Amino acid sequence: MTTGLARGIPRHSEASSAQPATSRDRMYAAIEVLRASRNAWLQVGPEERVTILESLIKDFEAVSNDWVAASLLHKGLEPDAPAAGEEWVAGPFCVLRNLRLLRDSLADVAKGGAPRIPGPVWTLGDGRVAARVFPASIWDRFFYMGVTAEVWMQPGVTAAGLSDTQAVAYREGGAGSGGGGKVVLVLGAGNVSSIGPQDTLYKLFVENQVVLYKAHPVNDYLGPLMERAFQSLVHQDVLRIVYGGAAEGAYLCQHAGVDEIHITGSDKTYEAIVFGPGPEGERRKAERLPVLAKPVTAELGNVSPVIVVPGPWSAGDIRYQAANLTSMLTNNAGFNCNAARVIVTHAGWPQRAQLLDAIRGLLSKVPARRAYYPGAAGRDAAFREAHPQAERFGAAGGTGALPWTLIAGLDPNRADDLCYHTEAFCGLFAETAIEAPSVSEFAARAVEFCNGTLWGTLNATILVHRRTLANAAVRNAVERAVEELRYGSVSINHWAAICYALGVTTWGAYPGHTADDIQSGAGVVHNTFMFAKPEKSVVRAPFRVWPTPPWFVTNRVAGKLGPKLARFEAGPSALKALGIFLTAVRG
């Protein structure tokens, strides 16, 4: 695996590994063990897998404190700081929730052949099918009041036949049948600690493949903890964890014993794997001549838009949504594939300036964060060179911290703007204003801009006031926007990263990309209802929620909430829920 480039600017660089690189002899031996076990894994029934997952929940909870402590140390965060909550929520919380949901789904598979869909299934106006997947429990209703989520299916899936597209790996003729089990190489991500474990769980428990996991050099310090947490899988010889950089990744991708590959990274890394690096790789890509014939699934980032639908916002609304938008950037120091990158506003909205000023005010107060991900300073400098008007907030620190950056007032008609076709992957975002004669027309033009100008199809967010939706024409226009946005996740009022965290929703690019134009990738993960043909996930939330969401940069108790939320997912109870609520209301 070669150094990743996000549209020409280094993004997912291979840093020097804290763990010694695994020798080729040991990598070869790991593949041999997995190949010997791949067919036996297919024979492990859902009842036994439920037991395995219950063990994994206990084992992952046992390493959670060490997991977060290691992440905080690496990212330069104090354990008692509110920002420490990020590492709990984006780490153990997500993994433990994923494990619990997979356990529940497999219990349903054991009873009835498919996970039970908790909400209605209906047919949309264009014939596509949608399934309400959230809330799925009383706990969901308690913690996410007013939030719902749907998974929309690709054309051709019918409401009557939807259950037949679930859990296909557990049906005769499903994945793993015929030619036997498969070994998949999962190339870990270095930015969010739950990505690698969840990708591994998806391949094992949804797609029925055994996993060779290569830790990313940026966070390979978590590898030994992952091995401890997933020891039951290691003991069953269905998981092996290896270490190394570009050379080791390239060797494993080409190894004949690896049947499939899954990567979270950049489109340039994907292209180097599929077509080869350098000018020769570019030539092969242009001629559609891959050097690798294996199936490759991937999640490859996004220039994530946030469409701000104009409306009658109060001063409190402005403060709340400024915190919402600022959090979408500053979370994890900006090193998120779903970070807000382009805020799309209405040029004639009287409160546009107020919102931008409120964002500026918050950015000036949020402490600058260590730019722990390789190449961040270079990417930041490239964007500022292209936009000398960029505004900087906070001072660079001696620990490698970078100021936050806002580039406001971009021309929406300049399709070649760096901010539109390049994922910044640092603490930087932009804003553009679109002219439109009405709110409904603005929604339509914003969708056209996002679909036609911005790079990537991973996730998009829409912010719209409840009073704005009271207008039937605007409400219909927003619904059309949800339908027409070509993104794998669309979220109304909550940051679209919630689609990553819920687990019941799918996470991945909008389907249909080809290898020579891969954009945000191919395939999905999470998807604990095990749909075989999802198109997108849609989350709907109130314009403002209370208590303050734990991921908000303004949440004063996020560091205390994080561990409580994670432990709740390991074993929900009324007592734990009460403790979370009593803490959350102080945020």
Secondary structure, DSSP 8 states (H G I E B T S, - for coil): ----EETTEE-S-----SS----HHHHHHHHHHHHHHHHHHHT--HHHHHHHHHHHHHHHHHHHHHHHHHHHHHHT--TTSTTHHHHHIIIIIHHHHHHHHHHHHHHHHHHHSS----S-EEE-TTS-EEEEEE--SHHHHHHSTT-EEEEEE-TT--STTGGGGBSGGGSTTSTTSSS---EEEEE--SS-TTHHHHHHHHHHHTS--EEEEE--TTSGGGHHHHHHHTHHHHHTTSEEEE---HHHHHHHHH-TT--EEEEES-HHHHHHHHH-SHHHHHHHHHTT--S--S-EEEE----EEEEE------HHHHHHHHHHHHHHHHGGGG--TTSEEEEEEETT-TTHHHHHHHHHHHHTTS--EE--STTHHHHHHHHHHH-TT-EEES---TTSEE-EEEEEEE-TT-TT-HHHHS---SSEEEEEEE--SSHHHHHHHHHHHHHHTSS--SEEEEE--HHHHTSHHHHHHHHHHHHH---SEEEESS-TTHHHHHSSSEEE--S--BTTB-TTEE-EEE-TT-BSSEEEEEEE--SS-SS--TT-TT-TTHHHHHHHHHHHHHS--HHHHHHHHHHHTT-
